Amino acid sequence: MSPVKVILLACGSFNPPTNMHLRMFEVARDHLHRLGNHVVVGGLISPVHDGYGKKDLEAATHRIAMIKLALQTSDWIKLSDWECKQETWSRTKQVLQYHQNHVNALLNTSINNHFDKINEDNSHWVPDNVRNSGDNVQIKLLCGADLLESFGTPGLWSDDDIEAIVGQHGLVVITRSKTNPNEFIYNSDVLTKYMSNITIVTEWIQNEVSSTKIRRALRRGESIKYLIPEKVVDYIHKHNLYGSKTTKYLTPELNSNFLTQSPSDVHMESPSPTNCMIICNNTLFSRNYDKRLSIDTVDSVTKTNVLNTIRHPGQAVKIITESSGDHKIIKEGSDSKEVRKEDKKTLKNSKSCANIDELHKTNIKTSKSNANLKECKSCDENLIKFIFTKHGIQVISDVETIV
């Protein structure tokens, strides 16, 4: 069975035409040719009539002119202005039926003698390779997944129109990777009935360009370069379309008047410590000391143990602060991994390292930063300092600083 010849017809506002509109034709043609059961012989763009009444809809004369400029780079997509020349806007079913009947009239050998009576101006959109081929050509509606889903909007489409569009002509739907048009078809009795006449094409190269976003950018004076064809950009600015007349690109001087500094842009000073917790490195991670020693004898013993114990520079401990303000120190490597809660005693100013049990039982809350920093500097060099700041906890060991 020979492949069916197809002309892809896209209806819409094209207000303005974008690169994505043209890209849909290319993606659909590639997919149909890959399937092998269709041959795309042409593409048509049919802009909607001015009577459609859509917000911000430019006059058909401008939209037709922009489409012509956009299609200068395509050798197989053409413009059909039949819809714009009608007295009022036409339903999609009528647009499809007109173009299908016109193609049939040109191809029907029984009326070839009457071909001269057909207005040539209304046939300029017919592909040259179709006029004298004698083969049947089918007009299919090319659309996005949003149009397919609009079939489910109550009151927007009649069942007769949906059956005529899908059943008599067929759909080629361009969708994105994260959408599921098959599920929508499953939930619709009409679409399920004609699902064999619906071709789903996934666009894997995502493109979020839309006419709505283009118009918004123009109103704001933003660049639309590389989003729509260059000649269309020039046409829009030349005729001051979509509010581009009253907006200009912001200069650095104007930017200062409109833009305010973000909180993240404010230069912050180095965090000032609010609490300083001093823990002797050797007594924190070493078991080689006698817990029964008095504070008076800790200093001398510690000096001896410093030489005999293994240091752990940069070793981290986990500190949890409860809503009550109490701190918990979780020591990794402990058999029971017990959590030692600190008592609500404040740390006495001392220039020497206290017994580790005393340090675990202390809770430092609102001590002055400068005073505590002086106390820290006077401690033994093998200390780990936990500085509680409004920005977090700063851990300082004899080798590393971890924030």
Disulfide bonds with the S-S distance in Angstrom:
Cys276-Cys376 2.43
